[in-house]
Amino acid sequence: MGDMFAPSIMKTRMTNFKDLIQPDRGQAATAIHLTTKSAFDDFAKTLSAGQRAALAAQKFKGAPGSVGIVPDGDAVFAVGGVSDPDNLSTYSLAALSSRLPEGTYRLVDKQPGVAVFGWVTAHYKFTRYKDDENGSGPRVLLSEQVGRMPALVAEAEAEMLVRDLVNTPAEDMGPAALEAEFEKLAKAHGAKLSVTKGDALEQGYPMVHAVGRAAARHHAPRILHLEWSAKDATKEAPTLAIVGKGVCFDSGGLDIKPAAGMRLMKKDMGGAAHAIALAGLIMEAELNVRLHVLVPAVENAIAGSAFRPGDVLNSRKGLSVEIHNTDAEGRLILGDALTRASEEEPDLIIDFATLTGAARIALGPDYAAMMARRDETAQALIDAGKANDDEPWRLPLPEAYREYLKSDIADIVNAQSNPYAGASVAGLFLDKFVGDGIDWVHFDTFAWRPYPKPGRSKGGAAYGLRAAFHMIKARYSA
């Protein structure tokens, strides 16, 4: 199933992320004291005059995210400012992790809990093409909560996998490279992978073929379909389908994007990256499901064979689709993939897609837009997101806007002619291709962070990934 045009440039990470959190057996470590802005004065009274002077020189006053290094005889200890030392959140320790020097650390009278996630993700650097010459070495954190830590580290690694895949340029993360990622995933978990391309793709997934047919041969379109079942799964185990948009580069097609709009289109496979990462978490957790992961992988390129505005495409479901805009291609390939996922009669379908600019205008870069058929499923995702600092924001699927998708010559158009409710109308388009009665959730995710925050680097980013995983874990744990 491999492709001779698989990416060739790859640098090896220096850090093994699993080693960043280690059991506390009393080994030598630099102490970290946590304080708050309001409690700093009382904390400072416990220090010597020289130690207070050291913190004053560093302008440390206990503000969240601030870090100080304090001499202590022949050694040092660290001081970190947080909002609430007794209730550490996901990113409470991320600034400490990124700013401390290489070494081994231990919190004084505290355990890191969920803050392990941010401690680990603060180590992330995208070094595929350039060494991190100025970065510090690994900062190891000791913890007595040994049983809980591997799961949190696994979630951090899933987040960083999304970052790596999205950050990689399109030439090295085309459809063939996504196929290679699926092969690694299948091999790691004993899953089955099938790949459909060529004539079989044109017959079985006509919209995927139409969107991707103008791409160069080594970026030829394909459908990637991974199947996995838990070792102890019974015939009655529920089927879960994960679908991800895999547009590896989006020129806009013949409705070409301007240069500024095209610059970040390597990230248009961010939905596929989320699907790969989520599938890995599900399989690693051995959740009691029959899992199907479908990614239509294409490049929306420009050539004489490109699909055109005004064309009418057939679809796997049999619906005819009039093309109003070739830059609304993601919903086309997802339509065929959602139809295929529905054929498994799943208990739940979740799709991830970098689908609309309208979602970004509505919610900005920090929230994934989420649409769902069932209120209880939407609320479970919101609750899981809030509990794990990954809250999605629900947008509606209004019946009143279905008329925006009417066509004079086909069953449906792929893009409305008015500027209203673009994210929801895109969701309504997808809804047409999901089987009747199936519990379905759509994430319209940015997959990109335009500015850094502690533990969250600029560039590729996962939104909705942890919310989806924790909701799925609660729903399908054996």
C-alpha positions as CSV (number, residue, x, y, z in Angstrom):
1,M,0.0,0.0,0.0
2,G,3.0,2.3,0.3
3,D,3.8,5.0,-2.2
4,M,7.2,5.7,-3.7
5,F,6.7,9.4,-3.1
6,A,6.5,9.2,0.7
7,P,8.3,12.0,2.5
8,S,12.0,11.7,2.8
9,I,13.1,14.6,5.0
10,M,12.8,13.8,8.7
11,K,14.7,14.8,11.8
12,T,14.4,12.7,14.9
13,R,13.0,14.3,18.1
14,M,15.5,14.5,20.9
15,T,12.8,14.1,23.6
16,N,11.0,10.9,24.5
17,F,7.8,12.5,25.9
18,K,7.0,9.4,28.0
19,D,10.2,10.1,30.0
20,L,9.1,13.6,31.0
21,I,6.9,12.3,33.8
22,Q,8.5,9.8,36.1
23,P,7.6,8.2,39.4
24,D,8.7,10.0,42.5
25,R,11.0,7.6,44.4
26,G,12.8,10.3,46.4
27,Q,15.4,10.9,43.8
28,A,17.3,14.2,43.6
29,A,15.2,17.0,42.1
30,T,14.9,20.7,42.1
31,A,12.0,21.9,44.2
32,I,9.2,23.9,42.7
33,H,7.1,26.1,45.1
34,L,3.8,27.3,43.8
35,T,2.2,30.6,44.8
36,T,-0.3,33.1,43.7
37,K,-0.2,36.9,43.3
38,S,-2.3,37.4,46.4
39,A,-0.3,34.9,48.5
40,F,3.1,36.0,47.3
41,D,3.8,38.5,50.2
42,D,3.2,35.8,52.8
43,F,5.3,33.3,50.8
44,A,8.1,35.9,50.6
45,K,8.2,36.2,54.4
46,T,9.4,32.6,54.5
47,L,12.5,33.5,52.4
48,S,15.8,35.0,53.3
49,A,16.6,38.6,52.4
50,G,18.9,37.4,49.6
51,Q,16.2,35.1,48.2
52,R,13.7,37.9,48.2
53,A,16.2,40.1,46.5
54,A,16.7,37.4,43.8
55,L,13.0,37.3,43.1
56,A,12.7,41.0,43.1
57,A,15.5,41.2,40.5
58,Q,13.5,38.8,38.3
59,K,10.4,40.9,38.9
60,F,8.6,37.9,40.2
61,K,5.4,38.8,42.1
62,G,3.4,35.5,41.8
63,A,1.4,36.4,38.7
64,P,0.1,33.3,36.8
65,G,2.7,32.0,34.4
66,S,5.6,33.8,36.0
67,V,8.7,31.9,37.0
68,G,11.5,32.6,39.4
69,I,14.8,30.9,40.3
70,V,16.0,31.3,43.9
71,P,19.4,30.5,45.3
72,D,19.4,28.0,48.2
73,G,22.9,27.4,49.5
74,D,24.8,25.5,46.8
75,A,21.6,24.7,45.0
76,V,18.5,26.5,43.8
77,F,14.7,26.1,43.8
78,A,12.0,27.4,41.5
79,V,8.9,29.4,42.2
80,G,5.9,29.4,39.9
81,G,3.0,31.7,39.8
82,V,-0.4,30.0,39.3
83,S,-4.1,30.9,39.7
84,D,-4.9,28.2,42.2
85,P,-2.2,25.8,43.6
86,D,-4.8,23.5,45.0
87,N,-6.7,23.2,41.7
88,L,-4.1,23.0,38.9
89,S,-5.6,23.2,35.4
90,T,-4.3,21.7,32.2
91,Y,-1.8,24.5,31.4
92,S,-1.0,25.7,35.0
93,L,2.6,24.4,34.8
94,A,3.2,25.0,31.1
95,A,5.1,28.3,31.5
96,L,7.3,26.6,34.2
97,S,8.0,23.7,31.9
98,S,9.0,26.0,29.0
99,R,11.2,28.4,31.0
100,L,13.0,26.2,33.4
101,P,16.4,24.8,32.5
102,E,17.0,21.2,31.8
103,G,16.7,19.0,34.9
104,T,14.5,17.0,37.2
105,Y,11.8,18.8,39.3
106,R,9.4,18.1,42.1
107,L,6.4,20.1,43.3
108,V,6.5,20.9,47.0
109,D,3.5,19.5,48.8
110,K,1.5,19.2,45.5
111,Q,0.9,16.7,42.8
112,P,0.6,17.9,39.1
113,G,-2.6,16.1,38.2
114,V,-4.0,17.2,34.9
115,A,-1.3,19.9,34.6
116,V,1.0,17.0,33.3
117,F,-0.6,17.6,29.9
118,G,0.7,21.2,29.7
119,W,4.0,20.3,31.2
120,V,4.6,17.8,28.4
121,T,3.2,19.9,25.5
122,A,5.4,22.8,26.5
123,H,8.3,20.7,25.2
124,Y,6.9,20.7,21.7
125,K,9.0,22.0,18.8
126,F,8.5,21.4,15.1
127,T,12.0,20.3,14.2
128,R,11.4,18.3,11.0
129,Y,13.5,20.6,8.9
130,K,15.5,22.6,11.4
131,D,17.2,21.7,14.6
132,D,16.1,23.5,17.8
133,E,19.4,25.2,18.5
134,N,18.3,27.4,21.3
135,G,15.9,25.1,23.1
136,S,16.7,23.7,26.6
137,G,16.8,20.0,27.2
138,P,14.1,17.9,28.8
139,R,12.5,19.0,32.1
140,V,11.5,15.9,34.0
141,L,8.7,16.2,36.5
142,L,8.3,13.7,39.3
143,S,4.9,12.5,40.4
144,E,3.4,10.1,42.9
145,Q,0.3,9.8,40.8
146,V,1.8,7.0,38.7
147,G,-1.4,5.3,37.5
148,R,-2.9,8.5,36.0
149,M,0.1,9.9,34.3
150,P,0.5,7.6,31.2
151,A,-3.1,8.4,30.0
152,L,-2.4,12.2,30.3
153,V,1.0,11.8,28.5
154,A,-0.8,9.8,25.7
155,E,-3.3,12.7,25.3
156,A,-0.4,15.1,25.1
157,E,1.3,13.0,22.4
158,A,-1.9,12.9,20.4
159,E,-2.1,16.7,20.6
160,M,1.5,16.9,19.4
161,L,0.9,14.4,16.6
162,V,-1.8,16.7,15.2
163,R,0.7,19.6,15.4
164,D,3.3,17.7,13.5
165,L,1.0,16.6,10.8
166,V,-0.5,20.0,10.3
167,N,2.8,21.8,10.4
168,T,4.3,19.6,7.7
169,P,4.2,21.3,4.2
170,A,1.9,19.8,1.6
171,E,4.7,18.4,-0.5
172,D,5.6,16.1,2.4
173,M,2.1,15.6,3.7
174,G,0.1,14.8,0.6
175,P,-2.3,11.9,0.2
176,A,0.5,9.4,0.0
177,A,2.0,10.7,3.3
178,L,-1.4,10.5,5.0
179,E,-1.6,6.9,3.8
180,A,1.8,6.3,5.4
181,E,0.5,7.7,8.7
182,F,-2.5,5.3,8.5
183,E,-0.2,2.4,7.8
184,K,1.8,3.2,10.9
185,L,-1.4,3.5,13.0
186,A,-2.7,0.2,11.7
187,K,0.5,-1.6,12.3
188,A,0.8,-0.2,15.9
189,H,-2.7,-1.4,16.9
190,G,-3.3,-4.5,14.7
191,A,-5.9,-2.7,12.6
192,K,-6.9,-3.3,9.0
193,L,-6.3,-0.6,6.4
194,S,-7.9,-0.5,3.0
195,V,-7.1,2.2,0.4
196,T,-9.3,3.0,-2.6
197,K,-7.9,5.0,-5.5
198,G,-7.9,5.1,-9.3
199,D,-10.9,3.7,-11.2
200,A,-12.3,2.2,-8.0
201,L,-12.3,5.6,-6.4
202,E,-14.1,7.2,-9.3
203,Q,-16.8,4.5,-9.2
204,G,-17.3,4.3,-5.5
205,Y,-16.4,7.8,-4.3
206,P,-17.1,10.1,-7.3
207,M,-16.9,13.4,-5.4
208,V,-13.6,12.5,-3.8
209,H,-12.3,11.6,-7.2
210,A,-13.6,14.8,-8.8
211,V,-12.0,17.1,-6.2
212,G,-8.6,15.4,-6.4
213,R,-8.3,14.4,-10.0
214,A,-6.3,17.5,-11.1
215,A,-3.4,16.8,-8.6
216,A,-0.1,15.5,-9.8
217,R,0.3,11.7,-9.9
218,H,2.2,11.5,-6.5
219,H,-0.7,13.4,-4.9
220,A,-3.4,11.3,-6.4
221,P,-6.7,11.2,-4.5
222,R,-7.7,8.2,-2.3
223,I,-10.0,7.0,0.5
224,L,-8.2,5.7,3.6
225,H,-10.4,3.3,5.7
226,L,-9.1,1.8,8.9
227,E,-11.0,-0.9,10.8
228,W,-10.3,-2.0,14.3
229,S,-12.2,-3.9,17.1
230,A,-11.2,-4.2,20.8
231,K,-9.7,-7.6,21.7
232,D,-12.7,-8.5,23.8
233,A,-15.3,-6.8,21.6
234,T,-18.5,-8.8,21.3
235,K,-20.8,-8.9,18.2
236,E,-23.0,-6.4,20.1
237,A,-20.2,-3.9,20.6
238,P,-21.2,-0.5,19.2
239,T,-19.8,0.8,16.0
240,L,-18.0,4.1,16.1
241,A,-17.1,6.0,13.0
242,I,-14.5,8.8,12.8
243,V,-14.2,10.9,9.6
244,G,-11.6,13.5,8.8
245,K,-11.2,16.0,6.0
246,G,-7.9,15.3,4.3
247,V,-7.4,18.1,1.8
248,C,-3.7,18.1,1.9
249,F,-3.5,21.4,0.0
250,D,-6.3,23.7,-1.1
251,S,-5.6,26.1,-3.9
252,G,-9.3,26.8,-4.2
253,G,-9.4,25.0,-7.5
254,L,-10.6,27.1,-10.5
255,D,-12.2,29.4,-8.0
256,I,-8.7,30.1,-6.9
257,K,-7.8,31.6,-3.5
258,P,-5.8,34.8,-3.2
259,A,-2.2,34.4,-2.1
260,A,-2.9,35.3,1.5
261,G,-5.7,32.8,1.6
262,M,-3.6,30.0,0.2
263,R,-0.6,30.5,2.5
264,L,-1.8,28.2,5.3
265,M,-3.6,25.7,3.2
266,K,-1.2,23.0,4.2
267,K,-3.4,22.9,7.3
268,D,-6.5,21.9,5.3
269,M,-5.9,18.3,6.3
270,G,-6.2,19.2,9.9
271,G,-9.4,17.2,10.2
272,A,-7.5,14.1,9.0
273,A,-4.9,14.8,11.6
274,H,-7.5,14.9,14.4
275,A,-9.1,11.7,13.1
276,I,-5.7,9.9,13.2
277,A,-4.9,11.2,16.7
278,L,-8.3,10.3,18.1
279,A,-8.2,6.9,16.6
280,G,-4.9,6.2,18.2
281,L,-6.2,7.3,21.7
282,I,-9.3,5.1,21.2
283,M,-7.3,2.0,20.3
284,E,-4.6,2.6,22.9
285,A,-7.4,2.8,25.6
286,E,-8.9,-0.5,24.2
287,L,-12.4,1.0,24.2
288,N,-15.2,-1.5,23.6
289,V,-16.1,-0.4,20.1
290,R,-15.9,-1.5,16.5
291,L,-14.0,1.5,15.0
292,H,-14.1,2.7,11.5
293,V,-11.9,5.7,10.5
294,L,-12.4,7.2,7.1
295,V,-10.3,10.0,5.5
296,P,-10.7,11.2,2.0
297,A,-7.2,12.4,1.0
298,V,-6.9,14.8,-1.9
299,E,-5.2,17.9,-3.2
300,N,-7.5,20.5,-4.6
301,A,-5.3,21.5,-7.5
302,I,-5.6,23.4,-10.8
303,A,-5.2,21.7,-14.1
304,G,-7.1,21.0,-17.3
305,S,-8.8,18.1,-15.5
306,A,-10.0,20.1,-12.5
307,F,-13.7,20.1,-11.7
308,R,-15.4,23.4,-12.6
309,P,-18.0,25.8,-11.3
310,G,-21.3,24.8,-12.8
311,D,-20.4,21.1,-13.0
312,V,-22.9,18.6,-11.5
313,L,-21.2,15.8,-9.6
314,N,-22.6,12.4,-8.7
315,S,-22.1,11.2,-5.2
316,R,-21.8,7.9,-3.4
317,K,-25.2,8.4,-1.9
318,G,-26.7,9.0,-5.4
319,L,-27.5,12.7,-4.8
320,S,-26.5,15.1,-7.6
321,V,-24.5,18.1,-6.5
322,E,-24.2,21.3,-8.5
323,I,-20.9,23.1,-8.0
324,H,-21.3,26.8,-7.2
325,N,-17.7,27.1,-5.9
326,T,-14.7,24.8,-6.3
327,D,-13.3,26.2,-3.1
328,A,-16.1,24.5,-1.1
329,E,-14.5,21.2,-1.8
330,G,-14.1,19.8,1.7
331,R,-17.8,19.2,2.1
332,L,-17.8,17.3,-1.2
333,I,-15.2,14.7,-0.1
334,L,-16.7,14.5,3.4
335,G,-20.1,13.8,1.8
336,D,-18.8,10.6,0.2
337,A,-16.9,9.6,3.3
338,L,-19.9,10.2,5.6
339,T,-22.1,8.1,3.3
340,R,-19.6,5.2,3.5
341,A,-19.4,5.6,7.3
342,S,-23.2,5.5,7.5
343,E,-23.3,2.2,5.7
344,E,-21.8,0.6,8.8
345,E,-24.9,1.7,10.7
346,P,-22.8,3.2,13.5
347,D,-23.9,4.2,16.9
348,L,-22.1,7.5,16.5
349,I,-20.2,9.3,13.7
350,I,-17.9,12.2,14.5
351,D,-16.2,14.2,11.7
352,F,-13.5,16.8,12.0
353,A,-12.9,19.3,9.2
354,T,-11.2,22.6,8.6
355,L,-14.3,23.6,6.8
356,T,-15.4,27.2,6.9
357,G,-14.0,30.7,7.5
358,A,-17.4,31.5,8.8
359,A,-16.7,29.4,11.9
360,R,-13.5,31.3,12.6
361,I,-15.3,34.7,12.2
362,A,-17.9,33.6,14.6
363,L,-15.7,31.9,17.3
364,G,-12.1,33.0,16.7
365,P,-9.2,30.6,16.7
366,D,-9.6,29.2,20.2
367,Y,-12.9,27.3,19.9
368,A,-14.0,24.5,17.6
369,A,-17.4,25.0,16.2
370,M,-19.5,21.9,16.9
371,M,-22.8,20.8,15.4
372,A,-24.8,17.8,16.5
373,R,-28.1,16.1,15.7
374,R,-28.8,15.2,19.4
375,D,-28.8,17.6,22.3
376,E,-27.5,15.0,24.8
377,T,-24.5,14.2,22.6
378,A,-23.7,17.8,22.2
379,Q,-23.9,18.5,25.9
380,A,-21.7,15.5,26.7
381,L,-19.1,16.9,24.4
382,I,-19.3,20.4,25.9
383,D,-19.1,18.9,29.4
384,A,-16.1,16.8,28.5
385,G,-14.4,19.8,26.8
386,K,-14.9,22.0,29.8
387,A,-13.4,19.4,32.1
388,N,-10.3,19.1,29.9
389,D,-9.7,22.7,28.8
390,D,-10.9,21.9,25.2
391,E,-14.4,23.3,25.1
392,P,-16.2,23.3,21.8
393,W,-19.0,25.8,21.0
394,R,-22.2,24.5,19.6
395,L,-23.6,26.1,16.5
396,P,-27.1,25.2,15.1
397,L,-28.3,23.2,12.2
398,P,-31.4,25.3,11.4
399,E,-34.1,23.7,9.2
400,A,-34.9,27.2,7.9
401,Y,-31.5,27.4,6.1
402,R,-31.8,24.2,4.2
403,E,-33.3,26.2,1.4
404,Y,-30.0,27.9,0.8
405,L,-28.8,24.6,-0.7
406,K,-31.5,24.3,-3.3
407,S,-30.4,23.9,-6.9
408,D,-32.3,24.5,-10.1
409,I,-30.7,21.6,-11.9
410,A,-29.4,19.2,-9.2
411,D,-30.5,17.8,-5.9
412,I,-28.3,20.2,-3.9
413,V,-25.6,22.9,-4.4
414,N,-22.3,22.8,-2.6
415,A,-22.2,26.4,-1.6
416,Q,-24.9,29.0,-1.0
417,S,-25.1,32.3,-3.0
418,N,-25.6,34.5,0.1
419,P,-23.2,35.3,2.9
420,Y,-25.3,34.1,5.8
421,A,-24.6,31.3,8.4
422,G,-21.9,29.8,6.3
423,A,-20.7,27.3,9.0
424,S,-24.2,26.0,9.7
425,V,-25.1,25.8,6.0
426,A,-21.9,23.7,5.5
427,G,-23.1,21.5,8.3
428,L,-26.5,21.1,6.7
429,F,-24.8,20.0,3.5
430,L,-23.0,17.3,5.4
431,D,-26.2,16.3,7.2
432,K,-27.6,15.3,3.8
433,F,-25.0,12.5,3.5
434,V,-25.4,11.1,7.0
435,G,-27.8,8.2,7.4
436,D,-31.2,8.8,8.8
437,G,-31.4,8.4,12.6
438,I,-27.6,8.2,13.1
439,D,-26.1,10.2,16.0
440,W,-23.7,12.5,14.3
441,V,-21.4,15.3,15.4
442,H,-19.5,17.7,13.1
443,F,-16.4,19.7,14.3
444,D,-15.5,22.7,12.2
445,T,-12.0,23.1,13.6
446,F,-9.3,25.7,12.7
447,A,-6.4,23.2,13.4
448,W,-4.1,26.2,13.8
449,R,-3.0,28.5,16.6
450,P,-2.0,32.0,15.2
451,Y,-0.2,33.0,18.4
452,P,1.5,31.0,21.1
453,K,0.4,30.4,24.7
454,P,2.1,28.4,27.4
455,G,2.0,24.8,26.3
456,R,0.4,25.7,23.0
457,S,2.8,26.6,20.3
458,K,2.1,28.7,17.3
459,G,1.1,26.6,14.3
460,G,-0.8,23.3,14.0
461,A,-3.2,22.7,16.9
462,A,-5.9,20.3,18.0
463,Y,-9.3,21.6,18.9
464,G,-12.1,19.3,20.1
465,L,-9.7,16.3,20.2
466,R,-9.7,15.9,24.0
467,A,-13.4,16.8,24.3
468,A,-14.3,14.0,21.8
469,F,-12.0,11.5,23.4
470,H,-13.3,11.9,26.9
471,M,-16.9,11.9,25.7
472,I,-16.2,8.7,23.8
473,K,-14.3,7.2,26.7
474,A,-17.2,7.8,29.1
475,R,-19.7,6.4,26.6
476,Y,-17.8,3.3,25.5
477,S,-15.6,2.2,28.4
478,A,-16.1,-1.6,28.9
